């Protein structure tokens, strides 16, 4: 004679099975990057624009080889360039683009982690608003130090066509995309320059961002600078 399975056990099993199916059904499957023109960073960002041109002799701070190997597995593309203007001022720019921004794994390239892995001490000095012709772009300001070397940093991240710094607002945006079954792409844009005068460095970063935004194709500006 077979034993009857207690009702609570049956209910628990049903909930587990139902939860598994629901989880699978709610799993995002549509990559927004596949619905838009493909981004090729090396072609998208010009080597010369306005008063700026690329300076190949200077390389931005990059992660150590172990961290770099992890980044290569997380991101679709990365780009690192140094630009100089007619006054001899230069900024270093690095970009990490990922077609899948559905997790926090891509946070590995944030300067707070990237610079520390290279032996820098990093101080968060708050957020700042860059006024662009179309909207305001909020960036985070950091100051990195290693010995006597000081390098102020400005950075922001994008999710699809919006810019949102890491934190609760970005996480909520990821959830909203996920509930629609979508996986957003996005990038981290970091601009820095060696200087002991952090205010002057941050003002230079603002000018660089505005100059770069002007020459970017209108169709891709939101994917780089938000909207």
Secondary structure as GFF3:
##gff-version 3
##sequence-region A 1 227
A	DSSP	alpha_helix	7	26	.	.	.	ID=ss1
A	DSSP	beta_strand	30	31	.	.	.	ID=ss2
A	DSSP	three_ten_helix	32	35	.	.	.	ID=ss3
A	DSSP	alpha_helix	41	44	.	.	.	ID=ss4
A	DSSP	beta_strand	48	49	.	.	.	ID=ss5
A	DSSP	beta_strand	52	54	.	.	.	ID=ss6
A	DSSP	alpha_helix	65	74	.	.	.	ID=ss7
A	DSSP	beta_strand	77	85	.	.	.	ID=ss8
A	DSSP	beta_strand	90	98	.	.	.	ID=ss9
A	DSSP	three_ten_helix	105	109	.	.	.	ID=ss10
A	DSSP	alpha_helix	111	114	.	.	.	ID=ss11
A	DSSP	three_ten_helix	116	118	.	.	.	ID=ss12
A	DSSP	beta_strand	121	131	.	.	.	ID=ss13
A	DSSP	beta_strand	136	146	.	.	.	ID=ss14
A	DSSP	beta_strand	149	159	.	.	.	ID=ss15
A	DSSP	beta_strand	162	163	.	.	.	ID=ss16
A	DSSP	alpha_helix	168	179	.	.	.	ID=ss17
A	DSSP	beta_strand	182	183	.	.	.	ID=ss18
A	DSSP	beta_strand	186	194	.	.	.	ID=ss19
A	DSSP	alpha_helix	198	215	.	.	.	ID=ss20
A	DSSP	alpha_helix	218	225	.	.	.	ID=ss21
###
